[in-house]
Amino acid sequence: MIVQAKNGRQVLLKPVQSNEYDKLTYYLQHLQPETTRRFGPHSFDRETIGGLFKNTETYMGYIALDMDSDEVVAYSIVKKGFLEHDSLRLRSYGLTLDAKTDCTFAPSVADAWQSLGVGNSLFQFVLSDLQTLGLKRIILWGGVQCSNTRAVNYYIKNGFTTLGQFEYNGDNYDMVLNVG
Ligand SMILES: CC(C)(COP(=O)(O)OP(=O)(O)OC[C@H]1O[C@@H](n2cnc3c(N)ncnc32)[C@H](O)[C@@H]1OP(=O)(O)O)[C@@H](O)C(=O)NCCC(=O)NCCS
């Protein structure tokens, strides 16, 4: 799917494929500290990326490509099910976790491309894929830092609601979206 970012550039939204792992690695390794302080679901080396997405039953990756440069400008990862180490906390809000219909989500956009609508567009693309796969609920991967106003607004904008708050390197919200 092709969309136009607010800088006028055309961006292709797609599931990541094995011939794009090098590009994705380059993208991840060039994120600025301001972004990697907020986004770090896994290591950013080529081996990790190849290993994760070989496991197509569990992990799905989605990218946005700038059609001029063919560079990755945004990336989101979805894990089917929930993170085991977050499960106690998530259950403490009264959630009944379901490994088959829950999934866990982490988004990122390249620093120079943030606030240009790419995050929203990629999320809508991911959402429609998850709906097709029959997933019913999206849980944030390790929550979101309360100080991360842009991300909190982005989740609210996309319909997420807050379950509660927890402390880990500062205050964080757990948020979820029930998918129709
Ligand atoms: C959070 C993130 C994925 C959002 O993607 P984005 O492309 O920057 O956001 P978009 O331009 O699509 O805007 C989506 C919504 O976010 C909010 N938003 C965007 N820029 C914002 C800003 N500068 N200040 C406050 N809110 C902002 C708005 O609600 C916006 O919706 P609107 O434009 O309709 O008002 C992206 O900024 C990012 O990668 N940040 C660093 C990593 C990160 O925080 N990941 C999440 C970890 S939990």
PDBQT file of the ligand as one rigid body, heavy atoms in Angstrom, charges set to zero:
ROOT
HETATM    1  C1  LIG A 201       5.468   7.128  18.462  1.00  0.00    +0.000 C 
HETATM    2  C2  LIG A 201       5.656   7.071  16.939  1.00  0.00    +0.000 C 
HETATM    3  C3  LIG A 201       5.604   5.611  16.479  1.00  0.00    +0.000 C 
HETATM    4  C4  LIG A 201       4.487   7.834  16.269  1.00  0.00    +0.000 C 
HETATM    5  O1  LIG A 201       4.675   7.828  14.873  1.00  0.00    +0.000 OA
HETATM    6  P1  LIG A 201       4.725   9.221  14.038  1.00  0.00    +0.000 P 
HETATM    7  O2  LIG A 201       4.870   8.895  12.628  1.00  0.00    +0.000 OA
HETATM    8  O3  LIG A 201       5.777  10.086  14.663  1.00  0.00    +0.000 OA
HETATM    9  O4  LIG A 201       3.290   9.836  14.363  1.00  0.00    +0.000 OA
HETATM   10  P2  LIG A 201       2.229  10.423  13.317  1.00  0.00    +0.000 P 
HETATM   11  O5  LIG A 201       2.819  11.592  12.602  1.00  0.00    +0.000 OA
HETATM   12  O6  LIG A 201       1.650   9.330  12.508  1.00  0.00    +0.000 OA
HETATM   13  O7  LIG A 201       1.144  11.003  14.333  1.00  0.00    +0.000 OA
HETATM   14  C5  LIG A 201       0.316  10.127  15.036  1.00  0.00    +0.000 C 
HETATM   15  C6  LIG A 201      -0.270  10.828  16.239  1.00  0.00    +0.000 C 
HETATM   16  O8  LIG A 201       0.747  10.975  17.211  1.00  0.00    +0.000 OA
HETATM   17  C7  LIG A 201       0.589  12.206  17.895  1.00  0.00    +0.000 C 
HETATM   18  N1  LIG A 201       1.752  13.049  17.616  1.00  0.00    +0.000 N 
HETATM   19  C8  LIG A 201       2.548  13.031  16.507  1.00  0.00    +0.000 A 
HETATM   20  N2  LIG A 201       3.536  13.934  16.650  1.00  0.00    +0.000 NA
HETATM   21  C9  LIG A 201       3.357  14.520  17.842  1.00  0.00    +0.000 A 
HETATM   22  C10 LIG A 201       4.063  15.522  18.552  1.00  0.00    +0.000 A 
HETATM   23  N3  LIG A 201       5.172  16.103  18.039  1.00  0.00    +0.000 N 
HETATM   24  N4  LIG A 201       3.609  15.883  19.770  1.00  0.00    +0.000 NA
HETATM   25  C11 LIG A 201       2.523  15.300  20.295  1.00  0.00    +0.000 A 
HETATM   26  N5  LIG A 201       1.804  14.341  19.682  1.00  0.00    +0.000 NA
HETATM   27  C12 LIG A 201       2.212  13.969  18.461  1.00  0.00    +0.000 A 
HETATM   28  C13 LIG A 201      -0.684  12.829  17.365  1.00  0.00    +0.000 C 
HETATM   29  O9  LIG A 201      -1.771  12.347  18.147  1.00  0.00    +0.000 OA
HETATM   30  C14 LIG A 201      -0.742  12.248  15.983  1.00  0.00    +0.000 C 
HETATM   31  O10 LIG A 201      -2.014  12.232  15.423  1.00  0.00    +0.000 OA
HETATM   32  P3  LIG A 201      -2.502  13.548  14.573  1.00  0.00    +0.000 P 
HETATM   33  O11 LIG A 201      -1.381  13.901  13.633  1.00  0.00    +0.000 OA
HETATM   34  O12 LIG A 201      -3.704  13.071  13.859  1.00  0.00    +0.000 OA
HETATM   35  O13 LIG A 201      -2.753  14.591  15.594  1.00  0.00    +0.000 OA
HETATM   36  C15 LIG A 201       7.008   7.736  16.501  1.00  0.00    +0.000 C 
HETATM   37  O14 LIG A 201       6.997   9.109  16.835  1.00  0.00    +0.000 OA
HETATM   38  C16 LIG A 201       8.240   7.090  17.113  1.00  0.00    +0.000 C 
HETATM   39  O15 LIG A 201       8.806   6.157  16.549  1.00  0.00    +0.000 OA
HETATM   40  N6  LIG A 201       8.715   7.605  18.261  1.00  0.00    +0.000 N 
HETATM   41  C17 LIG A 201       9.966   7.105  18.864  1.00  0.00    +0.000 C 
HETATM   42  C18 LIG A 201       9.866   5.643  19.276  1.00  0.00    +0.000 C 
HETATM   43  C19 LIG A 201       8.684   5.410  20.186  1.00  0.00    +0.000 C 
HETATM   44  O16 LIG A 201       8.358   6.214  21.052  1.00  0.00    +0.000 OA
HETATM   45  N7  LIG A 201       8.032   4.242  20.004  1.00  0.00    +0.000 N 
HETATM   46  C20 LIG A 201       6.927   3.843  20.876  1.00  0.00    +0.000 C 
HETATM   47  C21 LIG A 201       7.455   3.146  22.073  1.00  0.00    +0.000 C 
HETATM   48  S1  LIG A 201       6.142   2.696  23.219  1.00  0.00    +0.000 SA
ENDROOT
TORSDOF 0
